[in-house]
Amino acid sequence: MSDFNTYGFGHGGATTSVQVRNRVLRNTYALLALTMVPTILGAWIGVATGFSLFAGNPFIGLIAFMAIAFGFFWAIQKNKDSGLGVALLLGFTFFMGLMLSRLIGSILGFSNGANLIMTAFGGTAIIFAGMATLAGTVKKDLSVGLGKWLFAGVILLIVASVANIWLQMPALMLTISVAAIAIFSAFILVDVQRVINGGETNYVIATLSIYLSVYNVFSNLLAILGIFGGDRE
């Protein structure tokens, strides 16, 4: 954590020396670990209060979520080189914790809910460790070819997810979750490699990108575990 200020809060310069890359990577990992605190806090508060942005009209809830999320994205990007950028990122992860609370609450309705959450957390940690390790060993720049396919995959996921708000098809929901885990696992690989290669020198933005992938892997893995492993007895 003490490395955060060595090259400025976000370090948005173009230099890509090995020392700077390693420092950005360490700062990214440290800030990523810190983001788990407001995420867990937001999820806990959301479960305790019954928070749900989609409780009324799902479409209005989706619009509100997108507006808030993209508002955070804009503000974080605007302040990525200052302490305010870090604070905004932590605020965003608190909001995402609130959004996760509905899923967490439903999983806790199972008698083995706590075990399912820990299993999803462990599975996410294994995926992250595997992708991060792979990112350090693969020499080819994956962002060039793979990045376009992943972006197209995310667009398809969004369209399918919005459609399933009304369709409510369990098979489609399962397909979306499996595809999301694969796509966002690959995004972890690409984003970590970009930091290692010096393509991203701002650890605030790097953390935001990796956090979103980790969040999506965890939430979709938890949803699948709830479908197949939930025990209401």
C-alpha positions as CSV (number, residue, x, y, z in Angstrom):
1,M,0.0,0.0,0.0
2,S,2.9,2.3,0.7
3,D,3.9,2.2,-3.0
4,F,0.7,4.1,-4.0
5,N,2.2,7.5,-3.9
6,T,5.7,6.8,-5.2
7,Y,5.0,7.9,-8.8
8,G,1.9,9.9,-8.1
9,F,-1.5,8.5,-7.2
10,G,-2.3,6.8,-10.5
11,H,0.9,7.4,-12.5
12,G,-0.5,8.1,-15.9
13,G,2.9,8.7,-17.7
14,A,4.0,6.8,-20.8
15,T,7.2,5.4,-19.3
16,T,7.3,1.6,-19.4
17,S,10.6,0.6,-17.7
18,V,10.6,-2.7,-15.9
19,Q,10.8,-1.1,-12.5
20,V,7.8,1.1,-13.2
21,R,5.8,-1.8,-14.7
22,N,6.5,-3.9,-11.6
23,R,5.5,-1.1,-9.3
24,V,2.2,-0.5,-11.2
25,L,1.5,-4.2,-11.0
26,R,2.1,-4.3,-7.3
27,N,0.0,-1.2,-6.7
28,T,-2.8,-2.7,-8.9
29,Y,-2.8,-5.9,-6.9
30,A,-2.8,-4.0,-3.6
31,L,-5.6,-1.7,-4.6
32,L,-7.6,-4.7,-6.0
33,A,-7.3,-6.4,-2.6
34,L,-8.5,-3.2,-0.9
35,T,-11.6,-3.0,-3.2
36,M,-12.8,-6.2,-1.6
37,V,-13.5,-4.3,1.7
38,P,-16.1,-1.9,0.4
39,T,-17.6,-4.6,-1.9
40,I,-18.1,-6.9,1.1
41,L,-19.4,-4.0,3.2
42,G,-21.9,-3.0,0.4
43,A,-23.1,-6.6,0.0
44,W,-23.6,-6.9,3.8
45,I,-25.6,-3.6,4.0
46,G,-27.6,-4.6,0.9
47,V,-28.5,-8.0,2.4
48,A,-29.4,-6.4,5.8
49,T,-31.6,-3.7,4.3
50,G,-33.1,-5.8,1.4
51,F,-31.6,-3.4,-1.2
52,S,-32.7,-4.0,-4.8
53,L,-32.4,-1.6,-7.7
54,F,-34.6,-3.9,-9.7
55,A,-37.4,-4.4,-7.1
56,G,-39.9,-2.2,-9.0
57,N,-39.5,-2.0,-12.8
58,P,-36.5,-4.1,-14.0
59,F,-36.0,-1.9,-17.1
60,I,-35.9,1.3,-15.0
61,G,-33.6,-0.5,-12.6
62,L,-31.3,-1.4,-15.4
63,I,-31.2,2.2,-16.7
64,A,-30.4,3.5,-13.2
65,F,-27.6,0.9,-12.8
66,M,-26.1,1.8,-16.1
67,A,-26.3,5.5,-15.4
68,I,-24.7,5.2,-12.0
69,A,-22.0,2.8,-13.2
70,F,-21.0,4.9,-16.2
71,G,-21.1,8.0,-14.0
72,F,-18.5,6.3,-11.8
73,F,-16.4,5.2,-14.9
74,W,-16.3,8.8,-16.2
75,A,-15.4,10.3,-12.8
76,I,-12.7,7.7,-12.1
77,Q,-11.2,8.2,-15.6
78,K,-11.3,12.0,-15.0
79,N,-9.5,11.7,-11.6
80,K,-7.3,8.7,-12.2
81,D,-4.1,10.5,-11.3
82,S,-5.3,11.8,-7.9
83,G,-6.4,10.5,-4.6
84,L,-10.0,11.3,-5.5
85,G,-9.7,8.7,-8.3
86,V,-8.9,6.0,-5.6
87,A,-11.8,7.2,-3.4
88,L,-14.2,7.1,-6.4
89,L,-13.0,3.6,-7.2
90,L,-13.7,2.4,-3.7
91,G,-17.1,4.1,-3.8
92,F,-17.9,2.3,-7.0
93,T,-16.9,-1.1,-5.5
94,F,-19.2,-0.3,-2.6
95,F,-22.0,0.3,-5.1
96,M,-21.2,-3.0,-6.8
97,G,-21.4,-4.7,-3.4
98,L,-24.9,-3.3,-3.0
99,M,-25.8,-4.7,-6.5
100,L,-24.4,-8.1,-5.5
101,S,-26.5,-8.3,-2.3
102,R,-29.6,-9.6,-4.1
103,L,-27.7,-12.6,-5.3
104,I,-25.9,-13.1,-2.0
105,G,-29.2,-12.9,-0.1
106,S,-30.8,-15.5,-2.3
107,I,-27.8,-17.8,-1.9
108,L,-27.9,-17.4,1.9
109,G,-31.5,-18.7,1.7
110,F,-29.9,-22.1,1.1
111,S,-28.9,-24.1,4.1
112,N,-25.4,-24.4,2.6
113,G,-25.4,-20.8,1.3
114,A,-22.3,-19.8,3.3
115,N,-20.4,-22.8,1.8
116,L,-21.5,-21.9,-1.7
117,I,-20.2,-18.3,-1.3
118,M,-16.9,-19.5,0.0
119,T,-16.6,-22.0,-2.8
120,A,-17.3,-19.3,-5.4
121,F,-14.7,-17.0,-3.7
122,G,-12.2,-19.8,-3.8
123,G,-13.0,-20.7,-7.4
124,T,-12.6,-17.0,-8.4
125,A,-9.3,-16.8,-6.5
126,I,-8.0,-19.9,-8.4
127,I,-9.1,-18.5,-11.8
128,F,-7.5,-15.1,-11.0
129,A,-4.2,-16.7,-9.9
130,G,-4.2,-18.9,-13.0
131,M,-4.9,-16.1,-15.4
132,A,-2.4,-13.7,-13.7
133,T,0.3,-16.4,-13.8
134,L,-0.4,-17.2,-17.5
135,A,-0.3,-13.4,-18.2
136,G,3.3,-13.4,-17.0
137,T,4.4,-16.4,-19.2
138,V,2.6,-15.7,-22.5
139,K,4.9,-13.6,-24.7
140,K,2.3,-12.9,-27.5
141,D,0.3,-9.7,-27.0
142,L,-3.2,-11.1,-26.5
143,S,-5.0,-7.7,-26.5
144,V,-4.6,-7.3,-30.3
145,G,-6.6,-10.3,-31.5
146,L,-8.3,-11.6,-28.4
147,G,-9.5,-8.1,-27.2
148,K,-11.9,-7.6,-30.2
149,W,-13.5,-11.0,-29.7
150,L,-13.9,-10.4,-25.9
151,F,-15.5,-7.0,-26.5
152,A,-18.0,-8.6,-29.0
153,G,-18.7,-11.3,-26.4
154,V,-19.5,-8.7,-23.7
155,I,-22.0,-7.0,-26.1
156,L,-23.7,-10.3,-26.7
157,L,-23.8,-11.0,-23.0
158,I,-25.4,-7.7,-22.3
159,V,-28.0,-8.2,-25.1
160,A,-28.8,-11.7,-23.8
161,S,-29.0,-10.6,-20.2
162,V,-31.4,-7.7,-21.0
163,A,-33.6,-10.1,-23.1
164,N,-33.7,-12.6,-20.3
165,I,-35.1,-10.0,-17.9
166,W,-38.4,-10.6,-19.7
167,L,-37.9,-14.1,-21.1
168,Q,-36.9,-15.6,-17.7
169,M,-35.4,-18.7,-19.4
170,P,-33.3,-20.8,-16.9
171,A,-31.3,-22.4,-19.8
172,L,-30.4,-19.0,-21.2
173,M,-29.4,-17.7,-17.8
174,L,-27.1,-20.7,-17.3
175,T,-25.6,-20.2,-20.8
176,I,-25.0,-16.6,-20.0
177,S,-23.3,-17.4,-16.7
178,V,-21.0,-20.0,-18.2
179,A,-20.1,-17.7,-21.1
180,A,-19.5,-14.8,-18.7
181,I,-17.1,-16.8,-16.6
182,A,-15.1,-17.7,-19.8
183,I,-15.1,-14.2,-21.2
184,F,-14.2,-12.4,-18.0
185,S,-11.5,-14.9,-17.1
186,A,-9.9,-14.1,-20.5
187,F,-10.3,-10.4,-19.7
188,I,-8.3,-10.9,-16.5
189,L,-5.5,-12.5,-18.6
190,V,-5.5,-9.6,-21.1
191,D,-5.7,-6.8,-18.5
192,V,-2.9,-8.2,-16.3
193,Q,-0.7,-8.8,-19.4
194,R,-1.3,-5.2,-20.5
195,V,0.0,-4.0,-17.2
196,I,3.0,-6.4,-17.3
197,N,3.8,-5.2,-20.8
198,G,3.5,-1.5,-20.0
199,G,0.4,-1.0,-22.0
200,E,-1.4,0.4,-18.9
201,T,0.6,2.6,-16.5
202,N,-2.2,3.9,-14.4
203,Y,-2.9,1.5,-11.5
204,V,-6.4,3.0,-10.8
205,I,-7.6,2.2,-14.3
206,A,-5.9,-1.2,-14.3
207,T,-7.6,-2.0,-11.0
208,L,-11.0,-0.9,-12.3
209,S,-10.7,-3.2,-15.3
210,I,-9.5,-6.2,-13.4
211,Y,-12.0,-5.7,-10.6
212,L,-14.9,-5.7,-13.1
213,S,-13.7,-9.1,-14.5
214,V,-13.2,-10.6,-11.0
215,Y,-16.6,-9.4,-10.0
216,N,-18.3,-10.9,-13.0
217,V,-16.5,-14.2,-12.6
218,F,-17.5,-14.4,-8.9
219,S,-21.1,-13.5,-9.4
220,N,-21.7,-15.8,-12.3
221,L,-19.9,-18.7,-10.6
222,L,-22.0,-18.1,-7.5
223,A,-25.2,-18.1,-9.6
224,I,-24.2,-21.5,-11.1
225,L,-23.4,-23.0,-7.8
226,G,-26.8,-21.8,-6.5
227,I,-28.5,-23.5,-9.4
228,F,-26.8,-26.8,-9.0
229,G,-25.6,-26.9,-5.4
230,G,-28.2,-25.0,-3.5
231,D,-29.8,-27.1,-0.6
232,R,-33.0,-25.8,0.9
233,E,-33.4,-28.6,3.4
